[in-house]
Amino acid sequence: MVTDHPRVRVLEPDELRASTDLFRTAVHGTPLDDDGWRRGGSRHVPGRTLGAFEDLPAGGGTAAELVGTAMSFPCRTAVPGGAGVDTAAVSLVGVRPDRTRRGHLSALMRTQLADVAARGEVLATLRASETGIYGRFGYGIATRGRKVRIRAAAALRPDAPGGGTVRMVPLDRARTELPAVAERLALQRTGGMTRFGRWWPAFLEGYGPAAEFRGTAVHSGPDGDDGWAVWTVDAGDGGDTIRVLDLHAADAGASAELWRFLLGMDLVADVTGGLRPLDEDLSLLLADPREFRVEGLADETWLRLVDVPAALGARAWGDAAPVVLRVHDRLLPANDGAVRIGPDGPKPVEDTTAADLECDVDALAMAYLGDRRPSELVTAGWWRAHDDAAVARADTLFATPGVVPWCGTFF
């Protein structure tokens, strides 16, 4: 990897554990023990973990010490229209607490973006621990989710969707059965992403000093396995809480049956889910809708268009007269320019002064999957309109009727 930041380089295999421990320290965690490293170390993909170094006092002199890290793994993201686009899933980004505010994070992120672009990956995506960090590197909130809670033993309406069977799956079988279902469902929803094989062991087994319990179940319908759920349990004086970590299904019937299974467990007070899809209204399934409540809404995935022309060319567009959009990208100059977007896709425009609308690349990411309408972004100041009539046309072009983007994969 060629880099303009001589203090950032790809880490060697024997440095990866130190980088993981550094990340855990940065987020106020504890280093992994040997067993935790055995489980969690599988997340690293060779050649994709970066380290930032600084010369620090040691033994009467100075020595280069690892002070920051960032990694990514390759996947594909479903974009409007159904295409799966090559993506870098960014994770384990952190700087040692005593070495922050010294440019290490900027150097890591700039180097990583250049590497992702060189690999030909069109998008980069991440989950942000803090919302103030990643916008300056061109990431924007692309999907959101809701935290939900349902009283256990809540009854589903007799005519609610359902059918098929749900079976518990032990962890040794879950390692093969769940990835097989996930591979088929990963890109069926806009915003969904594929999961590389090494993601699964760390997720299913846990990798902290005291790994959480994992319960796993699979739903089978007429065409075979078509959904799954993974959960853990939080103990409480008034009954345990089932905390859903992962639940995906091919259709409404399979999803309802998985929720019915979870709600029917004994010795449970509540079932919760974090960052569930915005359009998953479980109250509609229940005999008593008040047994369901939404406890919060938050950002889910942040997206970075690494190759703007390729990203715009990969998705489908609505039926409206074209608009000219001027995009600014101060980190990846190849993206900086104007593009004419119409139902037939994007076409480059030489005259950037002819733009109807204008935005930075992070704000473009907010509309790219359909989570936000251009008109919302214009009203809030994220986009700038030079032709007011173009705003409604942009709404139609970017629209994803009946589809709310959602990823559902934590990484």
Buried (B, 14 or more C-beta within 10 A) or exposed (E): BEBEBEBBBBBEEEBBBBBBBBBBBBEEBEBBEEEBBEBBBBBBBEEBBBBBBBEEEEEEEEEEBBBBBBBBBBBBBBBBEEBBBBBBBBBBBBBBEEBBEBBBBBBBBBBBBBBBBEBEBBBBBBBBEEEEBBBEBBBBBBBBBBBBBBBBBBBBBEEBBBEBEBEEBEEEEBBEBBBEBBEEBBBEBBBBBBBBEBBBBBBBBBBBEEBBEBBBBBBBBEEEBBBBBBBBBEEEEEEBBBBBBBBBBBBBBBBBBBBBBBBBBEEBBBBBBBBBBBEBBBBBBBEEBEBBEBEEEEBBBBBBBBBBBBBBBBBBBBEBEBBBBBBBBEBBEEBBBBBBBBEEBBBEBEEBEEBBBBBBBBBBBBBBBBBBBBBBBBEEEBBBBEEEEBBBBBBBBBBBEEBBBBBBBBB
